[in-house]
Amino acid sequence: MKILTRLAALSAVALAAGCGEPPDDTHLQEKVISGFYQQHMKTHSPGIPSADELKQLQPFVSQALFKLLSQASETEIKYHA
């Protein structure tokens, strides 16, 4: 009987621990997504961001995405020239 009581208590603790705060990286992801969205709303860029807009978005995107967006921005400038 003591084993069942201990098992029930252990299960309750395990379930309660699972209902706590999300891991720290979840908060970081929320900050990045929120920052990106707020910056996007400030610039209202309808398509590929300009070089100035990209500089403002850089803290919120990966280096690979920043490089691709920079290349796309440069290509768009050449296309419209």
NUKE-357549 format. One record per atom (N, C-alpha, C, CB): residue number from 1; atom name; x, y, z. Coordinates in steps of 0.1 Angstrom, whole numbers. Atoms other than C-alpha are relative to their C-alpha. Glycine has a CB too. Layout:
# residues N
<rec i="NUM" at="CA" x="X" y="Y" z="Z"/>
...
# end
This chain:
# residues 81
<rec i="1" at="N" x="8" y="-12" z="0"/>
<rec i="1" at="CA" x="0" y="0" z="0"/>
<rec i="1" at="C" x="9" y="13" z="0"/>
<rec i="1" at="CB" x="-9" y="0" z="12"/>
<rec i="2" at="N" x="-9" y="-12" z="-1"/>
<rec i="2" at="CA" x="29" y="24" z="8"/>
<rec i="2" at="C" x="6" y="2" z="-14"/>
<rec i="2" at="CB" x="11" y="-2" z="10"/>
<rec i="3" at="N" x="-5" y="-1" z="14"/>
<rec i="3" at="CA" x="42" y="17" z="-27"/>
<rec i="3" at="C" x="-9" y="8" z="-9"/>
<rec i="3" at="CB" x="4" y="-14" z="-6"/>
<rec i="4" at="N" x="10" y="-7" z="8"/>
<rec i="4" at="CA" x="10" y="28" z="-43"/>
<rec i="4" at="C" x="-2" y="15" z="4"/>
<rec i="4" at="CB" x="-14" y="-7" z="1"/>
<rec i="5" at="N" x="0" y="-13" z="-5"/>
<rec i="5" at="CA" x="9" y="59" z="-22"/>
<rec i="5" at="C" x="11" y="8" z="-5"/>
<rec i="5" at="CB" x="-1" y="1" z="15"/>
<rec i="6" at="N" x="-12" y="-6" z="5"/>
<rec i="6" at="CA" x="44" y="68" z="-31"/>
<rec i="6" at="C" x="0" y="2" z="-16"/>
<rec i="6" at="CB" x="13" y="-8" z="3"/>
<rec i="7" at="N" x="2" y="-1" z="15"/>
<rec i="7" at="CA" x="37" y="61" z="-68"/>
<rec i="7" at="C" x="-9" y="11" z="-4"/>
<rec i="7" at="CB" x="-4" y="-14" z="-6"/>
<rec i="8" at="N" x="10" y="-10" z="2"/>
<rec i="8" at="CA" x="7" y="83" z="-67"/>
<rec i="8" at="C" x="6" y="14" z="2"/>
<rec i="8" at="CB" x="-13" y="-2" z="8"/>
<rec i="9" at="N" x="-6" y="-13" z="-3"/>
<rec i="9" at="CA" x="26" y="111" z="-51"/>
<rec i="9" at="C" x="11" y="4" z="-10"/>
<rec i="9" at="CB" x="7" y="0" z="14"/>
<rec i="10" at="N" x="-10" y="-2" z="11"/>
<rec i="10" at="CA" x="55" y="107" z="-76"/>
<rec i="10" at="C" x="-6" y="4" z="-13"/>
<rec i="10" at="CB" x="9" y="-12" z="-2"/>
<rec i="11" at="N" x="8" y="-3" z="13"/>
<rec i="11" at="CA" x="30" y="108" z="-105"/>
<rec i="11" at="C" x="-5" y="14" z="1"/>
<rec i="11" at="CB" x="-11" y="-10" z="-2"/>
<rec i="12" at="N" x="5" y="-14" z="-2"/>
<rec i="12" at="CA" x="14" y="140" z="-91"/>
<rec i="12" at="C" x="11" y="10" z="-1"/>
<rec i="12" at="CB" x="-7" y="1" z="14"/>
<rec i="13" at="N" x="-11" y="-9" z="1"/>
<rec i="13" at="CA" x="48" y="157" z="-87"/>
<rec i="13" at="C" x="4" y="1" z="-15"/>
<rec i="13" at="CB" x="11" y="-5" z="9"/>
<rec i="14" at="N" x="-5" y="0" z="14"/>
<rec i="14" at="CA" x="58" y="147" z="-123"/>
<rec i="14" at="C" x="-10" y="7" z="-8"/>
<rec i="14" at="CB" x="1" y="-15" z="-5"/>
<rec i="15" at="N" x="10" y="-7" z="8"/>
<rec i="15" at="CA" x="25" y="160" z="-137"/>
<rec i="15" at="C" x="1" y="15" z="3"/>
<rec i="15" at="CB" x="-14" y="-6" z="3"/>
<rec i="16" at="N" x="-1" y="-14" z="-4"/>
<rec i="16" at="CA" x="28" y="192" z="-118"/>
<rec i="16" at="C" x="12" y="7" z="-6"/>
<rec i="16" at="CB" x="0" y="2" z="15"/>
<rec i="17" at="N" x="-13" y="-5" z="6"/>
<rec i="17" at="CA" x="64" y="197" z="-130"/>
<rec i="17" at="C" x="-2" y="3" z="-15"/>
<rec i="17" at="CB" x="12" y="-9" z="3"/>
<rec i="18" at="N" x="3" y="-2" z="15"/>
<rec i="18" at="CA" x="52" y="193" z="-166"/>
<rec i="18" at="C" x="-9" y="12" z="-3"/>
<rec i="18" at="CB" x="-6" y="-12" z="-5"/>
<rec i="19" at="N" x="9" y="-11" z="2"/>
<rec i="19" at="CA" x="27" y="221" z="-162"/>
<rec i="19" at="C" x="6" y="13" z="4"/>
<rec i="19" at="CB" x="-13" y="-2" z="8"/>
<rec i="20" at="N" x="-6" y="-12" z="-4"/>
<rec i="20" at="CA" x="52" y="247" z="-152"/>
<rec i="20" at="C" x="3" y="9" z="-12"/>
<rec i="20" at="CB" x="13" y="-3" z="7"/>
<rec i="21" at="N" x="-5" y="-10" z="10"/>
<rec i="21" at="CA" x="69" y="275" z="-172"/>
<rec i="21" at="C" x="6" y="-8" z="-12"/>
<rec i="21" at="CB" x="9" y="10" z="6"/>
<rec i="22" at="N" x="-7" y="6" z="11"/>
<rec i="22" at="CA" x="80" y="267" z="-207"/>
<rec i="22" at="C" x="15" y="2" z="1"/>
<rec i="22" at="CB" x="-5" y="6" z="-13"/>
<rec i="23" at="N" x="-15" y="-1" z="0"/>
<rec i="23" at="CA" x="118" y="262" z="-213"/>
<rec i="23" at="C" x="4" y="15" z="-4"/>
<rec i="23" at="CB" x="6" y="-10" z="-9"/>
<rec i="24" at="N" x="-5" y="-14" z="3"/>
<rec i="24" at="CA" x="139" y="294" z="-215"/>
<rec i="24" at="C" x="1" y="3" z="-15"/>
<rec i="24" at="CB" x="14" y="2" z="6"/>
<rec i="25" at="N" x="-1" y="-3" z="15"/>
<rec i="25" at="CA" x="144" y="290" z="-253"/>
<rec i="25" at="C" x="-14" y="4" z="-6"/>
<rec i="25" at="CB" x="5" y="-12" z="-7"/>
<rec i="26" at="N" x="13" y="-4" z="5"/>
<rec i="26" at="CA" x="106" y="294" z="-257"/>
<rec i="26" at="C" x="-2" y="15" z="2"/>
<rec i="26" at="CB" x="-11" y="-8" z="7"/>
<rec i="27" at="N" x="1" y="-14" z="-2"/>
<rec i="27" at="CA" x="108" y="328" z="-242"/>
<rec i="27" at="C" x="8" y="8" z="-10"/>
<rec i="27" at="CB" x="4" y="4" z="15"/>
<rec i="28" at="N" x="-9" y="-6" z="10"/>
<rec i="28" at="CA" x="137" y="337" z="-265"/>
<rec i="28" at="C" x="-7" y="0" z="-13"/>
<rec i="28" at="CB" x="13" y="-7" z="0"/>
<rec i="29" at="N" x="7" y="1" z="13"/>
<rec i="29" at="CA" x="117" y="325" z="-295"/>
<rec i="29" at="C" x="-11" y="11" z="-1"/>
<rec i="29" at="CB" x="-5" y="-14" z="-2"/>
<rec i="30" at="N" x="11" y="-9" z="-1"/>
<rec i="30" at="CA" x="88" y="346" z="-284"/>
<rec i="30" at="C" x="5" y="15" z="-2"/>
<rec i="30" at="CB" x="-8" y="-1" z="13"/>
<rec i="31" at="N" x="-6" y="-13" z="1"/>
<rec i="31" at="CA" x="110" y="377" z="-281"/>
<rec i="31" at="C" x="4" y="3" z="-14"/>
<rec i="31" at="CB" x="12" y="2" z="10"/>
<rec i="32" at="N" x="-5" y="-2" z="14"/>
<rec i="32" at="CA" x="126" y="372" z="-315"/>
<rec i="32" at="C" x="-12" y="2" z="-10"/>
<rec i="32" at="CB" x="8" y="-12" z="-5"/>
<rec i="33" at="N" x="12" y="-1" z="9"/>
<rec i="33" at="CA" x="92" y="366" z="-332"/>
<rec i="33" at="C" x="-7" y="14" z="2"/>
<rec i="33" at="CB" x="-10" y="-11" z="2"/>
<rec i="34" at="N" x="7" y="-13" z="-3"/>
<rec i="34" at="CA" x="76" y="396" z="-315"/>
<rec i="34" at="C" x="9" y="12" z="-5"/>
<rec i="34" at="CB" x="-2" y="1" z="16"/>
<rec i="35" at="N" x="-8" y="-10" z="5"/>
<rec i="35" at="CA" x="106" y="418" z="-323"/>
<rec i="35" at="C" x="0" y="2" z="-15"/>
<rec i="35" at="CB" x="14" y="-2" z="4"/>
<rec i="36" at="N" x="0" y="0" z="15"/>
<rec i="36" at="CA" x="106" y="408" z="-360"/>
<rec i="36" at="C" x="-14" y="6" z="-4"/>
<rec i="36" at="CB" x="1" y="-14" z="-5"/>
<rec i="37" at="N" x="13" y="-5" z="4"/>
<rec i="37" at="CA" x="68" y="414" z="-362"/>
<rec i="37" at="C" x="-1" y="15" z="2"/>
<rec i="37" at="CB" x="-11" y="-8" z="7"/>
<rec i="38" at="N" x="1" y="-14" z="-3"/>
<rec i="38" at="CA" x="70" y="448" z="-345"/>
<rec i="38" at="C" x="8" y="9" z="-10"/>
<rec i="38" at="CB" x="5" y="3" z="14"/>
<rec i="39" at="N" x="-8" y="-7" z="10"/>
<rec i="39" at="CA" x="98" y="459" z="-368"/>
<rec i="39" at="C" x="-6" y="0" z="-14"/>
<rec i="39" at="CB" x="15" y="-6" z="-1"/>
<rec i="40" at="N" x="7" y="1" z="13"/>
<rec i="40" at="CA" x="80" y="446" z="-399"/>
<rec i="40" at="C" x="-12" y="10" z="0"/>
<rec i="40" at="CB" x="-5" y="-14" z="-2"/>
<rec i="41" at="N" x="11" y="-9" z="0"/>
<rec i="41" at="CA" x="49" y="466" z="-388"/>
<rec i="41" at="C" x="4" y="15" z="-1"/>
<rec i="41" at="CB" x="-8" y="-2" z="13"/>
<rec i="42" at="N" x="-5" y="-14" z="1"/>
<rec i="42" at="CA" x="70" y="498" z="-385"/>
<rec i="42" at="C" x="4" y="3" z="-15"/>
<rec i="42" at="CB" x="12" y="2" z="9"/>
<rec i="43" at="N" x="-4" y="-3" z="13"/>
<rec i="43" at="CA" x="84" y="495" z="-420"/>
<rec i="43" at="C" x="-11" y="-3" z="-11"/>
<rec i="43" at="CB" x="12" y="-9" z="-4"/>
<rec i="44" at="N" x="11" y="3" z="10"/>
<rec i="44" at="CA" x="53" y="480" z="-438"/>
<rec i="44" at="C" x="6" y="-3" z="-13"/>
<rec i="44" at="CB" x="-9" y="12" z="0"/>
<rec i="45" at="N" x="-5" y="3" z="13"/>
<rec i="45" at="CA" x="75" y="467" z="-465"/>
<rec i="45" at="C" x="-8" y="-11" z="-7"/>
<rec i="45" at="CB" x="15" y="-5" z="1"/>
<rec i="46" at="N" x="9" y="9" z="6"/>
<rec i="46" at="CA" x="52" y="449" z="-490"/>
<rec i="46" at="C" x="7" y="-12" z="-7"/>
<rec i="46" at="CB" x="-9" y="7" z="-10"/>
<rec i="47" at="N" x="-7" y="11" z="7"/>
<rec i="47" at="CA" x="79" y="428" z="-506"/>
<rec i="47" at="C" x="13" y="-2" z="6"/>
<rec i="47" at="CB" x="2" y="3" z="-15"/>
<rec i="48" at="N" x="-13" y="2" z="-5"/>
<rec i="48" at="CA" x="116" y="423" z="-503"/>
<rec i="48" at="C" x="5" y="13" z="7"/>
<rec i="48" at="CB" x="10" y="-3" z="-12"/>
<rec i="49" at="N" x="-5" y="-12" z="-8"/>
<rec i="49" at="CA" x="130" y="447" z="-476"/>
<rec i="49" at="C" x="11" y="7" z="-7"/>
<rec i="49" at="CB" x="3" y="-4" z="14"/>
<rec i="50" at="N" x="-11" y="-8" z="5"/>
<rec i="50" at="CA" x="153" y="475" z="-487"/>
<rec i="50" at="C" x="12" y="-3" z="9"/>
<rec i="50" at="CB" x="-4" y="15" z="-1"/>
<rec i="51" at="N" x="-13" y="2" z="-7"/>
<rec i="51" at="CA" x="189" y="476" z="-475"/>
<rec i="51" at="C" x="-2" y="6" z="14"/>
<rec i="51" at="CB" x="12" y="6" z="-7"/>
<rec i="52" at="N" x="2" y="-7" z="-13"/>
<rec i="52" at="CA" x="179" y="500" z="-447"/>
<rec i="52" at="C" x="-10" y="-9" z="9"/>
<rec i="52" at="CB" x="-6" y="14" z="-1"/>
<rec i="53" at="N" x="10" y="8" z="-8"/>
<rec i="53" at="CA" x="149" y="478" z="-436"/>
<rec i="53" at="C" x="7" y="-13" z="4"/>
<rec i="53" at="CB" x="-12" y="-3" z="-9"/>
<rec i="54" at="N" x="-7" y="12" z="-3"/>
<rec i="54" at="CA" x="171" y="447" z="-437"/>
<rec i="54" at="C" x="9" y="2" z="12"/>
<rec i="54" at="CB" x="9" y="-5" z="-12"/>
<rec i="55" at="N" x="-8" y="-3" z="-12"/>
<rec i="55" at="CA" x="195" y="464" z="-412"/>
<rec i="55" at="C" x="-8" y="0" z="12"/>
<rec i="55" at="CB" x="7" y="13" z="-2"/>
<rec i="56" at="N" x="9" y="-1" z="-11"/>
<rec i="56" at="CA" x="166" y="469" z="-389"/>
<rec i="56" at="C" x="-5" y="-14" z="4"/>
<rec i="56" at="CB" x="-12" y="9" z="-2"/>
<rec i="57" at="N" x="5" y="13" z="-2"/>
<rec i="57" at="CA" x="155" y="433" z="-393"/>
<rec i="57" at="C" x="11" y="-10" z="4"/>
<rec i="57" at="CB" x="-8" y="-5" z="-12"/>
<rec i="58" at="N" x="-11" y="10" z="-2"/>
<rec i="58" at="CA" x="189" y="417" z="-390"/>
<rec i="58" at="C" x="1" y="-6" z="14"/>
<rec i="58" at="CB" x="13" y="8" z="-2"/>
<rec i="59" at="N" x="-1" y="7" z="-13"/>
<rec i="59" at="CA" x="188" y="410" z="-352"/>
<rec i="59" at="C" x="-10" y="-11" z="1"/>
<rec i="59" at="CB" x="-2" y="10" z="11"/>
<rec i="60" at="N" x="11" y="10" z="-2"/>
<rec i="60" at="CA" x="157" y="389" z="-358"/>
<rec i="60" at="C" x="0" y="-11" z="-10"/>
<rec i="60" at="CB" x="-13" y="7" z="-1"/>
<rec i="61" at="N" x="-1" y="11" z="10"/>
<rec i="61" at="CA" x="168" y="367" z="-387"/>
<rec i="61" at="C" x="14" y="-7" z="0"/>
<rec i="61" at="CB" x="-3" y="6" z="-14"/>
<rec i="62" at="N" x="-13" y="7" z="0"/>
<rec i="62" at="CA" x="195" y="341" z="-392"/>
<rec i="62" at="C" x="9" y="7" z="-10"/>
<rec i="62" at="CB" x="-2" y="-15" z="-4"/>
<rec i="63" at="N" x="-10" y="-6" z="10"/>
<rec i="63" at="CA" x="227" y="350" z="-411"/>
<rec i="63" at="C" x="-3" y="-5" z="-14"/>
<rec i="63" at="CB" x="14" y="-4" z="4"/>
<rec i="64" at="N" x="4" y="5" z="13"/>
<rec i="64" at="CA" x="216" y="327" z="-439"/>
<rec i="64" at="C" x="-11" y="7" z="-7"/>
<rec i="64" at="CB" x="-3" y="-15" z="1"/>
<rec i="65" at="N" x="12" y="-7" z="5"/>
<rec i="65" at="CA" x="182" y="344" z="-443"/>
<rec i="65" at="C" x="4" y="14" z="-3"/>
<rec i="65" at="CB" x="-11" y="-1" z="10"/>
<rec i="66" at="N" x="-4" y="-14" z="2"/>
<rec i="66" at="CA" x="198" y="378" z="-440"/>
<rec i="66" at="C" x="8" y="1" z="-14"/>
<rec i="66" at="CB" x="9" y="6" z="11"/>
<rec i="67" at="N" x="-8" y="0" z="12"/>
<rec i="67" at="CA" x="223" y="369" z="-468"/>
<rec i="67" at="C" x="-10" y="-2" z="-13"/>
<rec i="67" at="CB" x="10" y="-11" z="0"/>
<rec i="68" at="N" x="10" y="2" z="11"/>
<rec i="68" at="CA" x="194" y="356" z="-491"/>
<rec i="68" at="C" x="-8" y="13" z="-2"/>
<rec i="68" at="CB" x="-9" y="-12" z="3"/>
<rec i="69" at="N" x="8" y="-12" z="1"/>
<rec i="69" at="CA" x="173" y="387" z="-484"/>
<rec i="69" at="C" x="8" y="11" z="-6"/>
<rec i="69" at="CB" x="-6" y="4" z="13"/>
<rec i="70" at="N" x="-9" y="-11" z="6"/>
<rec i="70" at="CA" x="203" y="410" z="-492"/>
<rec i="70" at="C" x="2" y="-2" z="-14"/>
<rec i="70" at="CB" x="13" y="0" z="8"/>
<rec i="71" at="N" x="-2" y="3" z="15"/>
<rec i="71" at="CA" x="209" y="392" z="-525"/>
<rec i="71" at="C" x="-13" y="3" z="-7"/>
<rec i="71" at="CB" x="4" y="-15" z="-1"/>
<rec i="72" at="N" x="13" y="-2" z="7"/>
<rec i="72" at="CA" x="172" y="394" z="-534"/>
<rec i="72" at="C" x="-2" y="15" z="-1"/>
<rec i="72" at="CB" x="-11" y="-6" z="8"/>
<rec i="73" at="N" x="1" y="-14" z="0"/>
<rec i="73" at="CA" x="172" y="431" z="-525"/>
<rec i="73" at="C" x="9" y="7" z="-11"/>
<rec i="73" at="CB" x="3" y="7" z="14"/>
<rec i="74" at="N" x="-10" y="-5" z="10"/>
<rec i="74" at="CA" x="203" y="438" z="-546"/>
<rec i="74" at="C" x="-5" y="-3" z="-15"/>
<rec i="74" at="CB" x="14" y="-6" z="2"/>
<rec i="75" at="N" x="5" y="4" z="13"/>
<rec i="75" at="CA" x="187" y="419" z="-575"/>
<rec i="75" at="C" x="-12" y="8" z="-4"/>
<rec i="75" at="CB" x="-4" y="-15" z="0"/>
<rec i="76" at="N" x="12" y="-8" z="2"/>
<rec i="76" at="CA" x="155" y="438" z="-572"/>
<rec i="76" at="C" x="4" y="15" z="-4"/>
<rec i="76" at="CB" x="-9" y="1" z="12"/>
<rec i="77" at="N" x="-5" y="-13" z="3"/>
<rec i="77" at="CA" x="174" y="471" z="-573"/>
<rec i="77" at="C" x="6" y="0" z="-15"/>
<rec i="77" at="CB" x="12" y="5" z="10"/>
<rec i="78" at="N" x="-6" y="1" z="14"/>
<rec i="78" at="CA" x="193" y="460" z="-605"/>
<rec i="78" at="C" x="-12" y="-1" z="-10"/>
<rec i="78" at="CB" x="9" y="-12" z="-1"/>
<rec i="79" at="N" x="11" y="2" z="9"/>
<rec i="79" at="CA" x="160" y="449" z="-621"/>
<rec i="79" at="C" x="-7" y="13" z="-3"/>
<rec i="79" at="CB" x="-10" y="-10" z="6"/>
<rec i="80" at="N" x="7" y="-13" z="2"/>
<rec i="80" at="CA" x="144" y="483" z="-615"/>
<rec i="80" at="C" x="8" y="11" z="-5"/>
<rec i="80" at="CB" x="-7" y="4" z="13"/>
<rec i="81" at="N" x="-9" y="-11" z="5"/>
<rec i="81" at="CA" x="174" y="503" z="-627"/>
<rec i="81" at="C" x="0" y="1" z="-15"/>
<rec i="81" at="CB" x="15" y="-4" z="5"/>
# end
